[in-house]
Amino acid sequence: MRQERERRQISLASIAENTKISRSLLAALERDDVSRWPTGIFRRSFVRSYATAIGLDPEQVVKQFLERFPDPSDVPPAPLVVPNHDASLRAERSDTAPDRVELVLRVSVPRSWASWLERVLRRTQDAIPGRQSM
């Protein structure tokens, strides 16, 4: 792309100004360094804008660009491999997890209900004329 830009005598600063893509990113692209380029739709959009600015077919340029520099966000993550010795630990943890949940529920739910009931009773007593609150 740099050769085409230079052949048409278009400055990198001019392209940066027109496309709103930083000059450093465009210079890096011309050096085949896309390590600091954004991923996903922004990457494709930047390449498309740059190709249009120098008079090339944007779709063809994007296709060639992605073949040469695959988008890291398009690569599926590697599956997580858990060694077998951890399987017993996970099984042990899952056996104790319901006990913890049950304990939390047994303690927190009654406290929540008691707190709510206390507030309701206090409001009710305050609403009765001639009655003093505790």
C-alpha positions in Angstrom: 0.0 0.0 0.0 2.9 2.3 0.7 4.1 1.9 -2.9 0.7 2.9 -4.2 0.5 5.8 -1.9 3.9 7.1 -3.0 3.1 6.5 -6.6 0.0 8.7 -6.3 2.1 11.2 -4.3 -0.2 11.2 -1.3 1.4 12.1 2.0 0.9 10.0 5.1 -0.1 13.1 7.0 -2.8 13.8 4.5 -4.3 10.4 4.8 -4.1 10.5 8.6 -5.9 13.9 8.6 -8.6 12.7 6.2 -9.2 9.3 7.8 -8.8 10.3 11.4 -6.4 7.4 11.9 -3.2 8.3 13.7 -0.1 8.7 11.6 1.8 6.3 13.7 -0.7 3.5 13.1 -0.5 4.1 9.3 3.3 4.2 9.4 3.3 0.9 11.3 0.9 -0.6 8.8 3.3 0.3 6.0 6.1 -1.4 7.9 3.9 -4.5 8.3 3.7 -4.0 12.1 0.2 -4.3 13.3 1.0 -5.2 16.9 -0.5 -2.0 18.2 -3.5 -1.9 15.9 -7.0 -2.4 17.4 -8.8 -5.6 16.8 -12.2 -6.4 15.4 -14.3 -4.0 13.4 -11.9 -1.1 14.0 -9.0 -3.0 12.4 -11.1 -3.7 9.2 -12.5 -0.2 9.2 -9.0 1.4 9.4 -7.7 -0.7 6.5 -10.8 0.0 4.4 -10.4 3.7 5.0 -6.7 3.7 4.2 -7.3 1.7 1.0 -10.1 4.1 -0.1 -7.9 7.1 0.6 -5.2 5.9 -1.8 -7.6 4.7 -4.4 -7.6 0.9 -4.0 -10.5 -1.5 -3.8 -11.2 -1.5 0.0 -12.8 -4.9 0.1 -10.0 -6.6 -1.8 -7.4 -4.9 0.4 -9.2 -5.9 3.6 -9.4 -9.5 2.4 -5.6 -9.5 1.7 -4.8 -7.8 4.9 -6.8 -10.3 7.0 -5.1 -13.2 5.2 -1.7 -11.8 6.0 -2.6 -10.5 9.5 -5.5 -12.5 11.0 -7.5 -10.7 13.6 -6.6 -11.9 17.1 -10.3 -11.5 18.1 -11.3 -14.0 15.4 -9.1 -16.7 16.8 -11.0 -19.0 19.2 -9.4 -19.3 22.6 -7.5 -22.5 23.3 -9.5 -24.9 25.5 -8.5 -25.0 29.1 -6.9 -28.4 30.0 -7.2 -29.4 33.6 -4.8 -32.1 34.8 -6.5 -35.2 36.3 -5.2 -34.6 39.8 -7.3 -31.4 40.0 -10.5 -33.4 39.2 -10.6 -34.8 42.7 -10.1 -31.3 44.2 -12.9 -29.9 42.0 -15.2 -32.7 43.1 -14.4 -32.1 46.7 -15.1 -28.4 46.3 -18.4 -28.9 44.6 -19.4 -31.2 47.5 -18.8 -28.5 50.1 -20.2 -25.6 48.0 -23.9 -26.5 48.7 -23.1 -26.7 52.4 -21.8 -23.1 52.3 -24.8 -21.9 50.3 -27.2 -23.6 52.7 -25.4 -22.1 55.7 -25.5 -18.6 54.2 -29.2 -19.0 53.4 -30.0 -20.4 56.9 -28.4 -17.4 58.5 -29.1 -14.5 56.3 -32.7 -15.2 55.3 -34.1 -15.3 58.8 -32.1 -12.2 59.7 -33.5 -10.4 56.7 -37.1 -11.4 57.6 -36.6 -10.4 61.2 -35.2 -7.0 60.2 -38.1 -6.4 57.8 -40.7 -7.5 60.4 -39.1 -5.2 63.0 -39.3 -2.2 60.7 -43.0 -3.0 59.8 -43.9 -3.3 63.4 -42.2 -0.1 64.4 -44.0 1.8 61.6 -47.3 0.3 62.7 -46.8 1.3 66.3 -45.7 4.8 65.3 -48.9 5.1 63.2 -51.2 4.3 66.2 -52.2 7.6 67.9 -51.3 7.8 71.6 -48.9 4.9 71.4 -45.3 5.4 72.3 -42.6 3.5 70.4 -40.1 1.3 72.3 
